[in-house]
Amino acid sequence: MKHAFLQSHGGRESHTDTKYKKDRTGDCSIRALANGLGLSYQTIRDALFNLASTMWRMPDDDLVIEEYMKIQGYTKTSPLTHHGKKKYQIGNFPLNGTIIIRCSRHWTCLKDGVILDIWDCRHKAAQSFYIIKG
C-alpha cells in the first residue's frame, strides 16, 4: 500500500468521548468531509442535518452528501479503474492532494497520501470520489 493510515475522528473528539468502541457512531461522512474540507466537525454535522431535513432523508444518506458537495461547488467523479475494470484500492489510489472517497457503505478522506479515518479502510475498493485540491 502506498498510502499511510492515521486514525482521525475528524474533530468529534473535541465534543464527546471517542476512546472506546462503544463511542463510535455512523458518522463517517461527517468525519470525511470535516477532514477533507477543513471545516469543523460541528459545522459539517449541522449543515448535513439541516440539508437532510429539507430532503426528508438522514444526514449520512448518499443523496444528502452529493447535494451538499454540489452546493459547495464540487463534482462527483466516477471510479477510477486499472487493468480493465478493476477499481483501485483506497490504499493504492493514484491521485494526490485531498480527496473524499466513497467506498462500499463508507466515506473516507485521503489527504496528502494519508488515509484519515477511525479504521484502516485501505483494502476497500474506491468508488466515486471528490477532488478537493491537488
C-alpha positions as CSV (number, residue, x, y, z in Angstrom):
1,M,0.0,0.0,0.0
2,K,1.4,3.3,-1.0
3,H,-0.8,5.4,1.4
4,A,-0.4,5.5,5.1
5,F,-3.2,5.4,7.7
6,L,-3.8,7.8,10.5
7,Q,-6.6,7.4,13.0
8,S,-8.8,10.5,12.9
9,H,-12.2,11.3,14.4
10,G,-12.5,14.5,12.3
11,G,-12.8,16.7,15.3
12,R,-15.6,14.7,17.0
13,E,-13.2,14.1,20.0
14,S,-13.5,17.8,20.9
15,H,-17.2,17.3,21.6
16,T,-17.6,13.8,23.0
17,D,-15.8,10.6,24.0
18,T,-14.2,8.6,21.2
19,K,-12.0,6.4,23.3
20,Y,-14.0,3.2,23.3
21,K,-15.6,1.1,20.5
22,K,-19.0,1.9,22.0
23,D,-18.3,5.6,21.4
24,R,-18.2,5.0,17.6
25,T,-21.2,6.1,15.6
26,G,-22.3,6.1,12.0
27,D,-20.7,9.4,11.2
28,C,-18.1,8.5,8.5
29,S,-19.5,11.1,6.1
30,I,-19.2,13.9,8.6
31,R,-15.6,12.8,9.6
32,A,-14.6,12.5,5.9
33,L,-16.0,16.0,5.0
34,A,-14.5,17.6,8.1
35,N,-11.1,16.2,7.4
36,G,-11.3,16.9,3.6
37,L,-12.9,20.4,3.6
38,G,-11.0,21.7,6.7
39,L,-14.2,22.7,8.4
40,S,-15.1,21.8,12.0
41,Y,-17.0,18.6,12.8
42,Q,-19.9,20.6,14.2
43,T,-20.1,22.8,11.2
44,I,-20.4,19.8,8.8
45,R,-22.7,17.9,11.1
46,D,-25.1,20.9,11.4
47,A,-25.1,21.6,7.7
48,L,-25.8,17.9,6.8
49,F,-28.6,17.7,9.4
50,N,-30.2,20.9,8.1
51,L,-29.9,19.8,4.5
52,A,-31.2,16.3,5.3
53,S,-34.3,17.6,7.0
54,T,-35.2,19.6,3.9
55,M,-34.7,16.4,1.7
56,W,-36.6,14.1,4.2
57,R,-33.5,11.9,4.4
58,M,-30.9,11.0,7.0
59,P,-27.6,13.1,7.1
60,D,-25.5,10.1,6.1
61,D,-27.6,9.3,3.0
62,D,-25.5,9.4,-0.2
63,L,-28.0,11.8,-1.8
64,V,-27.6,14.3,1.0
65,I,-23.8,14.1,0.8
66,E,-23.9,14.5,-3.0
67,E,-26.2,17.5,-2.7
68,Y,-24.0,19.1,0.0
69,M,-20.9,18.7,-2.2
70,K,-22.8,20.1,-5.2
71,I,-23.7,23.2,-3.1
72,Q,-20.1,23.5,-2.1
73,G,-19.1,23.5,-5.8
74,Y,-17.5,20.0,-6.0
75,T,-18.3,17.5,-8.8
76,K,-18.6,13.8,-8.2
77,T,-16.1,11.7,-10.2
78,S,-16.8,8.1,-11.3
79,P,-14.5,5.3,-10.0
80,L,-11.0,5.1,-11.5
81,T,-10.1,1.7,-12.8
82,H,-6.9,-0.1,-13.8
83,H,-6.2,-3.3,-15.7
84,G,-9.6,-3.3,-17.4
85,K,-12.4,-2.9,-14.9
86,K,-10.7,-3.4,-11.5
87,K,-11.2,-0.4,-9.2
88,Y,-8.3,0.9,-7.2
89,Q,-8.0,0.1,-3.5
90,I,-8.1,3.2,-1.4
91,G,-4.5,2.4,-0.2
92,N,-3.3,2.5,-3.8
93,F,-5.4,5.3,-5.1
94,P,-3.4,7.0,-7.8
95,L,-4.3,10.7,-7.3
96,N,-2.7,13.1,-4.9
97,G,-4.0,16.0,-2.8
98,T,-7.2,16.0,-0.8
99,I,-9.8,13.5,-1.9
100,I,-13.1,12.4,-0.3
101,I,-13.8,8.8,-1.3
102,R,-16.9,6.8,-1.3
103,C,-16.4,3.0,-0.9
104,S,-18.9,0.3,0.0
105,R,-21.2,1.8,2.7
106,H,-18.4,4.1,3.9
107,W,-16.8,7.6,3.3
108,T,-13.2,8.4,4.0
109,C,-10.6,11.1,3.3
110,L,-7.3,10.8,1.6
111,K,-5.2,13.8,2.4
112,D,-1.6,14.2,1.1
113,G,-1.0,10.4,1.0
114,V,-2.6,9.6,4.3
115,I,-6.0,8.0,4.9
116,L,-7.8,9.9,7.8
117,D,-10.4,7.6,9.3
118,I,-11.2,5.7,12.5
119,W,-10.4,2.4,10.9
120,D,-7.9,1.3,8.3
121,C,-10.0,1.0,5.1
122,R,-7.1,0.9,2.6
123,H,-8.1,-2.5,1.4
124,K,-11.6,-1.3,0.2
125,A,-12.3,-0.5,-3.4
126,A,-12.6,3.2,-4.1
127,Q,-15.9,4.1,-5.7
128,S,-16.9,7.6,-6.6
129,F,-14.8,10.5,-5.2
130,Y,-14.5,14.3,-4.9
131,I,-11.2,16.1,-5.5
132,I,-10.9,18.9,-3.1
133,K,-7.4,20.2,-4.1
134,G,-4.3,18.9,-5.6
